Amino acid sequence: MFHNDNVRNAVIKSIINEIISANLRPELYTNSVQSIPIEMTEALLSDGEFGVGNRLDNAYQAFRISLVRVLAATGVDPQSGTSISGSLRINRQLAWQLATVTSDASASSGLQVLPGTRGLELFAKACESRCNDELAVAELRNRVSDLEHAAKAYAGDRASLPLFAAAARPKELEQSTATLRRDAYRAQCVLLGIQAATQVRGLIIAPSRSGDPNKVSLATYQCFTNLVRYRRDRPSRLLFIEAPTHDDGTRALGPESMTEHMHEKFALDEELSTSPGDAIELMVEGPRGWVVLKPGETGVESRSNLVFTGSAAYEHPRYRNAKNSMNQFAIATYVPTETIHLDCLMSRKLAEHSSLPERVDVHCFDASTGLPMRPVKPSDPAFLFEVCESREIGPTELACDSQTPNMAEVVARAAKRVSCTVNDLVGVRFTSSFAMSPMDFVISRQLPDGHGQSDFRQ
């Protein structure tokens, strides 16, 4: 980095004069093209995006300068893929990549579209036959060689270079995470052998069915829309449950009771589902259980909608106490899904329903490690999933849900398990797009103090 402005300006002037002397004729191009040399020199004099003194930054900027010089000497607009393709008779994709590189002073984004080794060789050969400046072409080959060596030294190979480049600038990476997550989602569909367009995983909090004013009852609903198998040779896990525990950490259910517990927790609603019940199987291994989609047809013929409703075997604390300050509900997702909705609904009969939006939140954890997937602090860079801002929902929003058929009816059937109707409920919905699988979402609700509130509202 040059800290002396006089030295910096002298170097910039020297490089600009060198480019101009190599037949870069400003009158041929627009003002934006004339500014390229200054952008290049500013990037060349910076500390770089891949570390101070890293060869990759300098090699990229030197390649850009050489690239502009050769294109200018050939009478080609460096920023026009059409001009490059037509004049040098190379394919449009290669020409577009080169025009993007000449326009982009950022090494991290430019290297993501840098042509491969063969593409750069084809371009160099085209320049040899059409460019009158042999020295400029020879220098281009040297710069290409330098860039190839720098890429190999930094990334190990050219194939890995775009991945390192994408991660080099956290702010830009955060903007591109949607594309990266979508690519990962598509790969997971093939690897895990299953896909869903939409999942809705919902929790309903209602007054205690036993009449205890200090407890609440819970019901759940799980919806899979446009579920498709990719592989016919293996079963696919849909839902997961672990035996509940007492306050002291001991298991509330033994292994022999797990199957019955799962039937209560994840009951397939065959009327609202489009796949027969014999396509579903319950698997129990000790204190853990899974709802599994059996092997079967793939592709469009396997497409189905599945709806499960259930209720919790045990009631949960309603108010904050010495042992509990919040309710937490883990939701494990095993199916790669375009859009996952996470609902937390509460009966209007509970006085605290009006403060639910401020008290509920969703966090995400890697199912294999149990570590948080969201940034630990706001300054952390991009994350592997996206949970959108929450929005409030009620009977009207549920009835108008265009992504999930019969959504209001699904919620009504789940609510019936805890003696509620869909019109009793208000709540919050969180949405995640192209989340990694498997993933553990955790809905957390801060418990209110129990003083000064009426128990129920009629």
C-alpha positions, 0 to 999 in steps of 0.5 A, a space after each residue: 500500500 502506498 501511503 505517500 500520495 506523490 508516489 502513488 500518483 506517479 505510479 498511476 501515471 506511469 501505468 496509464 502512460 504505458 497502457 496508452 502507449 500500447 495503442 489504447 485509443 480513448 476516442 474509440 470508447 465510452 467514458 466508462 471504458 476510458 476509466 478502466 486504467 485508473 480502476 485497475 491501478 487503484 486495485 493494483 496498489 491496494 492491500 488486496 482481497 486475499 491478504 497483504 502481498 498475496 500474489 493472486 490479487 496482483 496477478 489478477 490486476 496485471 492480467 486485466 491490464 494486459 487484457 485491456 491492452 491487447 483488446 485495445 490494440 485489436 480495435 475491440 471495445 474491452 467492455 463489450 462481449 459482442 465486440 470481443 466475440 465478433 472481432 476475435 471470432 470466439 464464442 459468446 460465453 468466453 467473450 462475456 467472461 472476458 468483458 466482465 473481467 475487464 469491467 470488474 476491479 474486484 479480484 474476488 468477483 472477477 475470478 468467479 467468472 474467469 475463463 478456464 485454462 482452455 478458454 484463456 488459451 483459445 483467446 490467446 490464439 485468437 489474439 495472435 492471429 488478429 492483433 498487430 502488437 506482438 509484444 502485447 500478446 506475448 505479455 498477455 501469455 505471460 500474465 495468463 501464466 502468472 495468474 494460473 500459477 498464483 491461482 494454483 498456489 492459493 487455491 490448489 487448483 483452478 476448479 477450487 478458485 471460484 469457491 475461494 473467490 466467492 468467500 473472499 469478501 464477506 459483504 459480497 458473499 452475504 449478497 450471494 448466499 441465496 444462489 449458493 444455498 440454492 446450489 447446495 439445496 439441489 445437490 442435497 436433493 440428489 444425495 438424500 434422494 428426496 425433495 419438497 417444495 414447501 414444509 410447514 412445521 407448526 406449534 399451537 399453544 393452548 390452555 391446559 387440558 387438565 385445567 392447571 392454570 400454570 401449564 399449557 397444552 401443545 399441538 403440532 402440525 407438519 405439512 409437506 407439499 409436492 414431496 418427490 422421491 429422487 431415489 427408489 432404492 432407499 427410504 427417506 426420513 421425514 420427521 424426528 422425535 426424541 423421548 421427552 425428559 423430566 426436569 431432572 433430565 431422566 427420560 419420561 418414556 421408555 423405549 417400549 412406549 415410544 411407538 405409541 408416543 409417535 402415533 400420538 405426536 405424528 398421526 398421518 391425516 390420510 384425508 388431507 394427504 395424497 399418499 396412502 398410509 402404507 407408504 409411511 413407516 415408524 422407526 424406533 431406536 431406543 429413545 429416538 424415533 423417525 417417520 420414514 417414507 418407504 422406497 417407491 416410485 420416483 419423479 412425477 409419479 411419486 409426487 404427494 402431499 403429506 399432513 401430520 397432526 399431533 399433540 404433546 404427551 406432557 404439558 409445559 410451564 406457562 409462566 417463568 419460574 426458577 427452573 424455566 425462563 423459556 419454552 424451547 421446541 426443536 424441529 428437525 428437518 431432513 427433507 431438502 425444501 425450497 421454503 420452510 415455514 415455522 409457525 408458532 400459534 397461541 390461543 386467544 384464551 391465554 392472556 399473554 397471546 398479545 405479546 407473543 410476537 415479541 417473545 418468540 424467536 427461531 434459531 438454527 443449529 447444525 443437526 450433526 454438531 448441535 452448533 448454531 448456524 446463525 451468526 454469533 454476533 451481528 458483524 459475522 459474515 454470511 450464513 448458510 440459511 436465511 430466516 426471514 423477519 417474522 410476520 403475524 398470522 391468523 385465520 385469514 392468513 392461514 386460509 389464504 396460504 397459496 403454497 399449502 393446500 387446506 392450510 386452515 383445515 390442517 390447523 383446525 384439525 391440530 387445534 381440535 386436539 387441544 380443544 381450540 378452533 382455528 378462529 381462536 388462534 393468532 401467532 407468528 410465522 418464520 420463513 427459511 429459504 433453501 435451508 441446509 438439511 439436516 437442520 435443527 430449528 428451535 422455536 424459543 418463547 420467553 415465558 411471562 411472569 405469572 403475576 397480575 394476569 388473569 388465567 384465561 380469557 373466554 
